[in-house]
């Protein structure tokens, strides 16, 4: 990842995940696109420990598609 991404850890993170801001999408994708409705495994480094999460390309019908960490 090229720059740090900060998100306050709260209950919403544990239940619904985190929607990535558009300016950070390229950092998380690392040049490998994900088709809408699909995802892949990635690791998050937090406090010196690695955590496995899913990077999902959320296909929304009435809004722009987004990427989410779950």
NORNORHU-V387221 format. One record per residue. N is the residue number from 1. RES is the residue in one letter. SS is DSSP state (alpha for helix, beta for strand, coil for the rest). Layout:
BEGIN
N|RES|SS  N|RES|SS
END
This chain:
BEGIN
1|X|coil  2|X|coil  3|X|coil  4|X|coil  5|X|coil  6|X|coil  7|X|coil  8|X|coil  9|X|coil  10|X|coil  11|X|alpha  12|X|alpha  13|X|alpha  14|X|alpha  15|X|alpha  16|X|alpha  17|X|coil  18|X|beta  19|X|beta  20|X|coil  21|X|coil  22|X|alpha  23|X|alpha  24|X|alpha  25|X|alpha  26|X|alpha  27|X|alpha  28|X|alpha  29|X|alpha  30|X|coil  31|X|coil  32|X|coil  33|X|coil  34|X|coil  35|X|coil  36|X|coil  37|X|coil  38|X|coil  39|X|beta  40|X|beta  41|X|beta  42|X|beta  43|X|beta  44|X|beta  45|X|beta  46|X|beta  47|X|coil  48|X|coil  49|X|beta  50|X|beta  51|X|beta  52|X|beta  53|X|beta  54|X|beta  55|X|beta  56|X|beta  57|X|beta  58|X|beta  59|X|coil  60|X|coil  61|X|coil  62|X|coil  63|X|coil  64|X|coil  65|X|coil  66|X|beta  67|X|beta  68|X|beta  69|X|beta  70|X|coil
END
